[in-house]
């Protein structure tokens, strides 16, 4: 017994093609979203690395300042 769907074979195939094209677009968009998320994560990690590097440089400079001898005779009183 044949089920009547109201669509001819051609119409059914056209609808299936349209659905597959929608799915293809969704997969493509999902892939682009994933790439952007990974890129954002890399940028955040790079920023964190730079912050840590800057903090280390600040600590090094503060240590160097503390190690400098106090020289008041050339500059006068500080």
N, CA, C and O atoms as a GROMACS GRO file, in nm:
protein
  312
    1UNK      N    1   0.084  -0.118   0.000
    1UNK     CA    2   0.000   0.000   0.000
    1UNK      C    3   0.089   0.125   0.000
    1UNK      O    4   0.184   0.134   0.078
    2UNK      N    5   0.058   0.217  -0.085
    2UNK     CA    6   0.137   0.340  -0.100
    2UNK      C    7   0.080   0.451  -0.012
    2UNK      O    8  -0.041   0.474  -0.010
    3UNK      N    9   0.170   0.519   0.063
    3UNK     CA   10   0.127   0.630   0.150
    3UNK      C   11   0.126   0.757   0.067
    3UNK      O   12   0.223   0.788  -0.002
    4UNK      N   13   0.016   0.829   0.074
    4UNK     CA   14   0.004   0.953  -0.001
    4UNK      C   15   0.049   1.068   0.089
    4UNK      O   16  -0.009   1.092   0.194
    5UNK      N   17   0.152   1.137   0.046
    5UNK     CA   18   0.206   1.248   0.125
    5UNK      C   19   0.167   1.383   0.069
    5UNK      O   20   0.187   1.486   0.135
    6UNK      N   21   0.112   1.385  -0.047
    6UNK     CA   22   0.077   1.512  -0.108
    6UNK      C   23   0.190   1.571  -0.190
    6UNK      O   24   0.174   1.677  -0.250
    7UNK      N   25   0.304   1.504  -0.195
    7UNK     CA   26   0.419   1.551  -0.271
    7UNK      C   27   0.453   1.449  -0.378
    7UNK      O   28   0.442   1.328  -0.357
    8UNK      N   29   0.496   1.499  -0.491
    8UNK     CA   30   0.546   1.409  -0.593
    8UNK      C   31   0.687   1.370  -0.555
    8UNK      O   32   0.745   1.428  -0.464
    9UNK      N   33   0.742   1.275  -0.622
    9UNK     CA   34   0.879   1.233  -0.596
    9UNK      C   35   0.976   1.348  -0.613
    9UNK      O   36   1.070   1.364  -0.536
   10UNK      N   37   0.954   1.429  -0.716
   10UNK     CA   38   1.042   1.543  -0.742
   10UNK      C   39   1.032   1.646  -0.630
   10UNK      O   40   1.134   1.697  -0.584
   11UNK      N   41   0.910   1.675  -0.586
   11UNK     CA   42   0.892   1.773  -0.478
   11UNK      C   43   0.957   1.724  -0.348
   11UNK      O   44   1.019   1.801  -0.275
   12UNK      N   45   0.943   1.594  -0.322
   12UNK     CA   46   1.002   1.537  -0.201
   12UNK      C   47   1.154   1.550  -0.207
   12UNK      O   48   1.218   1.586  -0.108
   13UNK      N   49   1.211   1.519  -0.324
   13UNK     CA   50   1.356   1.532  -0.340
   13UNK      C   51   1.401   1.677  -0.325
   13UNK      O   52   1.505   1.704  -0.264
   14UNK      N   53   1.323   1.769  -0.380
   14UNK     CA   54   1.358   1.911  -0.367
   14UNK      C   55   1.357   1.954  -0.220
   14UNK      O   56   1.444   2.029  -0.176
   15UNK      N   57   1.257   1.906  -0.146
   15UNK     CA   58   1.249   1.939  -0.003
   15UNK      C   59   1.367   1.878   0.073
   15UNK      O   60   1.423   1.942   0.163
   16UNK      N   61   1.404   1.757   0.038
   16UNK     CA   62   1.518   1.692   0.103
   16UNK      C   63   1.647   1.768   0.072
   16UNK      O   64   1.732   1.785   0.160
   17UNK      N   65   1.661   1.814  -0.052
   17UNK     CA   66   1.778   1.892  -0.091
   17UNK      C   67   1.783   2.022  -0.012
   17UNK      O   68   1.889   2.061   0.038
   18UNK      N   69   1.668   2.090   0.001
   18UNK     CA   70   1.663   2.214   0.078
   18UNK      C   71   1.703   2.190   0.224
   18UNK      O   72   1.778   2.268   0.283
   19UNK      N   73   1.652   2.080   0.281
   19UNK     CA   74   1.685   2.048   0.420
   19UNK      C   75   1.834   2.019   0.434
   19UNK      O   76   1.897   2.064   0.530
   20UNK      N   77   1.891   1.945   0.341
   20UNK     CA   78   2.034   1.915   0.345
   20UNK      C   79   2.117   2.043   0.331
   20UNK      O   80   2.221   2.057   0.396
   21UNK      N   81   2.071   2.135   0.248
   21UNK     CA   82   2.143   2.262   0.232
   21UNK      C   83   2.138   2.343   0.362
   21UNK      O   84   2.236   2.407   0.399
   22UNK      N   85   2.021   2.341   0.431
   22UNK     CA   86   2.010   2.410   0.560
   22UNK      C   87   2.106   2.348   0.662
   22UNK      O   88   2.172   2.418   0.738
   23UNK      N   89   2.111   2.215   0.663
   23UNK     CA   90   2.200   2.146   0.755
   23UNK      C   91   2.346   2.177   0.723
   23UNK      O   92   2.428   2.195   0.813
   24UNK      N   93   2.378   2.185   0.594
   24UNK     CA   94   2.515   2.216   0.552
   24UNK      C   95   2.553   2.356   0.600
   24UNK      O   96   2.664   2.377   0.649
   25UNK      N   97   2.461   2.452   0.584
   25UNK     CA   98   2.488   2.589   0.630
   25UNK      C   99   2.508   2.591   0.781
   25UNK      O  100   2.596   2.661   0.831
   26UNK      N  101   2.426   2.513   0.854
   26UNK     CA  102   2.438   2.509   0.999
   26UNK      C  103   2.573   2.450   1.040
   26UNK      O  104   2.638   2.502   1.130
   27UNK      N  105   2.615   2.343   0.973
   27UNK     CA  106   2.744   2.282   1.004
   27UNK      C  107   2.857   2.381   0.976
   27UNK      O  108   2.952   2.391   1.053
   28UNK      N  109   2.845   2.453   0.864
   28UNK     CA  110   2.947   2.552   0.828
   28UNK      C  111   2.953   2.662   0.934
   28UNK      O  112   3.061   2.703   0.976
   29UNK      N  113   2.836   2.710   0.977
   29UNK     CA  114   2.831   2.814   1.080
   29UNK      C  115   2.885   2.762   1.212
   29UNK      O  116   2.957   2.833   1.282
   30UNK      N  117   2.850   2.639   1.246
   30UNK     CA  118   2.903   2.579   1.370
   30UNK      C  119   3.055   2.572   1.365
   30UNK      O  120   3.122   2.599   1.465
   31UNK      N  121   3.109   2.537   1.250
   31UNK     CA  122   3.255   2.531   1.234
   31UNK      C  123   3.318   2.669   1.249
   31UNK      O  124   3.423   2.683   1.311
   32UNK      N  125   3.253   2.770   1.191
   32UNK     CA  126   3.306   2.906   1.202
   32UNK      C  127   3.300   2.954   1.347
   32UNK      O  128   3.392   3.021   1.394
   33UNK      N  129   3.192   2.919   1.416
   33UNK     CA  130   3.178   2.957   1.557
   33UNK      C  131   3.290   2.893   1.638
   33UNK      O  132   3.352   2.959   1.721
   34UNK      N  133   3.315   2.765   1.614
   34UNK     CA  134   3.420   2.693   1.688
   34UNK      C  135   3.556   2.758   1.662
   34UNK      O  136   3.636   2.775   1.754
   35UNK      N  137   3.584   2.793   1.535
   35UNK     CA  138   3.711   2.858   1.502
   35UNK      C  139   3.724   2.991   1.575
   35UNK      O  140   3.831   3.023   1.628
   36UNK      N  141   3.616   3.068   1.578
   36UNK     CA  142   3.619   3.198   1.647
   36UNK      C  143   3.639   3.180   1.797
   36UNK      O  144   3.711   3.257   1.861
   37UNK      N  145   3.574   3.077   1.853
   37UNK     CA  146   3.591   3.051   1.996
   37UNK      C  147   3.736   3.015   2.027
   37UNK      O  148   3.792   3.060   2.127
   38UNK      N  149   3.797   2.933   1.942
   38UNK     CA  150   3.936   2.894   1.963
   38UNK      C  151   4.029   3.015   1.948
   38UNK      O  152   4.125   3.031   2.024
   39UNK      N  153   3.999   3.100   1.849
   39UNK     CA  154   4.080   3.220   1.829
   39UNK      C  155   4.069   3.312   1.951
   39UNK      O  156   4.168   3.368   1.996
   40UNK      N  157   3.947   3.327   2.003
   40UNK     CA  158   3.925   3.409   2.121
   40UNK      C  159   4.002   3.352   2.240
   40UNK      O  160   4.062   3.427   2.318
   41UNK      N  161   4.001   3.221   2.254
   41UNK     CA  162   4.073   3.156   2.364
   41UNK      C  163   4.224   3.180   2.351
   41UNK      O  164   4.291   3.207   2.451
   42UNK      N  165   4.276   3.172   2.228
   42UNK     CA  166   4.419   3.197   2.207
   42UNK      C  167   4.454   3.341   2.243
   42UNK      O  168   4.558   3.367   2.305
   43UNK      N  169   4.368   3.435   2.204
   43UNK     CA  170   4.392   3.577   2.234
   43UNK      C  171   4.392   3.598   2.386
   43UNK      O  172   4.478   3.669   2.439
   44UNK      N  173   4.295   3.536   2.454
   44UNK     CA  174   4.289   3.551   2.600
   44UNK      C  175   4.414   3.494   2.666
   44UNK      O  176   4.468   3.554   2.759
   45UNK      N  177   4.460   3.378   2.619
   45UNK     CA  178   4.580   3.318   2.675
   45UNK      C  179   4.703   3.405   2.649
   45UNK      O  180   4.789   3.418   2.736
   46UNK      N  181   4.711   3.463   2.531
   46UNK     CA  182   4.824   3.550   2.498
   46UNK      C  183   4.821   3.675   2.587
   46UNK      O  184   4.925   3.720   2.635
   47UNK      N  185   4.702   3.730   2.608
   47UNK     CA  186   4.691   3.848   2.695
   47UNK      C  187   4.733   3.812   2.838
   47UNK      O  188   4.803   3.888   2.903
   48UNK      N  189   4.690   3.696   2.884
   48UNK     CA  190   4.728   3.651   3.019
   48UNK      C  191   4.879   3.634   3.029
   48UNK      O  192   4.940   3.670   3.130
   49UNK      N  193   4.939   3.578   2.925
   49UNK     CA  194   5.084   3.559   2.924
   49UNK      C  195   5.155   3.694   2.931
   49UNK      O  196   5.251   3.711   3.006
   50UNK      N  197   5.107   3.790   2.852
   50UNK     CA  198   5.168   3.923   2.852
   50UNK      C  199   5.153   3.992   2.988
   50UNK      O  200   5.245   4.059   3.034
   51UNK      N  201   5.038   3.973   3.051
   51UNK     CA  202   5.017   4.032   3.184
   51UNK      C  203   5.115   3.972   3.283
   51UNK      O  204   5.177   4.043   3.362
   52UNK      N  205   5.129   3.839   3.279
   52UNK     CA  206   5.222   3.772   3.371
   52UNK      C  207   5.365   3.818   3.346
   52UNK      O  208   5.442   3.839   3.440
   53UNK      N  209   5.399   3.834   3.218
   53UNK     CA  210   5.534   3.881   3.183
   53UNK      C  211   5.555   4.023   3.235
   53UNK      O  212   5.662   4.054   3.287
   54UNK      N  213   5.455   4.108   3.220
   54UNK     CA  214   5.465   4.246   3.267
   54UNK      C  215   5.479   4.250   3.419
   54UNK      O  216   5.558   4.327   3.473
   55UNK      N  217   5.401   4.166   3.488
   55UNK     CA  218   5.411   4.161   3.634
   55UNK      C  219   5.551   4.119   3.677
   55UNK      O  220   5.605   4.172   3.774
   56UNK      N  221   5.609   4.023   3.607
   56UNK     CA  222   5.744   3.978   3.639
   56UNK      C  223   5.844   4.091   3.616
   56UNK      O  224   5.936   4.111   3.696
   57UNK      N  225   5.826   4.164   3.505
   57UNK     CA  226   5.916   4.277   3.477
   57UNK      C  227   5.905   4.383   3.586
   57UNK      O  228   6.006   4.441   3.627
   58UNK      N  229   5.784   4.409   3.632
   58UNK     CA  230   5.764   4.508   3.739
   58UNK      C  231   5.834   4.461   3.866
   58UNK      O  232   5.902   4.539   3.933
   59UNK      N  233   5.816   4.333   3.899
   59UNK     CA  234   5.884   4.279   4.019
   59UNK      C  235   6.035   4.291   4.006
   59UNK      O  236   6.103   4.327   4.102
   60UNK      N  237   6.088   4.261   3.888
   60UNK     CA  238   6.232   4.272   3.866
   60UNK      C  239   6.280   4.416   3.883
   60UNK      O  240   6.383   4.442   3.945
   61UNK      N  241   6.203   4.511   3.827
   61UNK     CA  242   6.240   4.652   3.840
   61UNK      C  243   6.233   4.698   3.985
   61UNK      O  244   6.321   4.770   4.031
   62UNK      N  245   6.130   4.655   4.057
   62UNK     CA  246   6.119   4.692   4.198
   62UNK      C  247   6.237   4.636   4.278
   62UNK      O  248   6.292   4.704   4.365
   63UNK      N  249   6.277   4.513   4.248
   63UNK     CA  250   6.392   4.452   4.315
   63UNK      C  251   6.519   4.530   4.284
   63UNK      O  252   6.600   4.556   4.372
   64UNK      N  253   6.536   4.568   4.156
   64UNK     CA  254   6.655   4.644   4.116
   64UNK      C  255   6.658   4.780   4.186
   64UNK      O  256   6.765   4.827   4.227
   65UNK      N  257   6.542   4.843   4.198
   65UNK     CA  258   6.536   4.974   4.266
   65UNK      C  259   6.579   4.960   4.411
   65UNK      O  260   6.654   5.042   4.463
   66UNK      N  261   6.531   4.854   4.477
   66UNK     CA  262   6.567   4.832   4.617
   66UNK      C  263   6.716   4.806   4.633
   66UNK      O  264   6.774   4.838   4.736
   67UNK      N  265   6.777   4.747   4.530
   67UNK     CA  266   6.920   4.714   4.537
   67UNK      C  267   7.009   4.833   4.504
   67UNK      O  268   7.130   4.829   4.530
   68UNK      N  269   6.953   4.939   4.448
   68UNK     CA  270   7.034   5.056   4.414
   68UNK      C  271   7.084   5.122   4.542
   68UNK      O  272   7.010   5.135   4.639
   69UNK      N  273   7.211   5.162   4.541
   69UNK     CA  274   7.261   5.232   4.660
   69UNK      C  275   7.200   5.372   4.667
   69UNK      O  276   7.177   5.437   4.565
   70UNK      N  277   7.175   5.416   4.787
   70UNK     CA  278   7.123   5.552   4.804
   70UNK      C  279   7.239   5.649   4.789
   70UNK      O  280   7.335   5.644   4.866
   71UNK      N  281   7.229   5.734   4.692
   71UNK     CA  282   7.338   5.827   4.662
   71UNK      C  283   7.281   5.968   4.675
   71UNK      O  284   7.214   6.016   4.584
   72UNK      N  285   7.307   6.031   4.784
   72UNK     CA  286   7.251   6.165   4.804
   72UNK      C  287   7.352   6.275   4.781
   72UNK      O  288   7.315   6.392   4.766
   73UNK      N  289   7.479   6.240   4.779
   73UNK     CA  290   7.578   6.347   4.768
   73UNK      C  291   7.578   6.411   4.630
   73UNK      O  292   7.609   6.529   4.618
   74UNK      N  293   7.544   6.337   4.524
   74UNK     CA  294   7.547   6.394   4.390
   74UNK      C  295   7.418   6.469   4.359
   74UNK      O  296   7.418   6.568   4.285
   75UNK      N  297   7.310   6.424   4.417
   75UNK     CA  298   7.181   6.485   4.385
   75UNK      C  299   7.132   6.579   4.494
   75UNK      O  300   7.038   6.656   4.473
   76UNK      N  301   7.194   6.573   4.605
   76UNK     CA  302   7.144   6.649   4.719
   76UNK      C  303   7.042   6.563   4.793
   76UNK      O  304   7.019   6.448   4.756
   77UNK      N  305   6.982   6.616   4.894
   77UNK     CA  306   6.884   6.538   4.971
   77UNK      C  307   6.764   6.499   4.886
   77UNK      O  308   6.717   6.576   4.801
   78UNK      N  309   6.716   6.381   4.910
   78UNK     CA  310   6.599   6.333   4.833
   78UNK      C  311   6.475   6.354   4.916
   78UNK      O  312   6.365   6.320   4.872
   0.00000   0.00000   0.00000
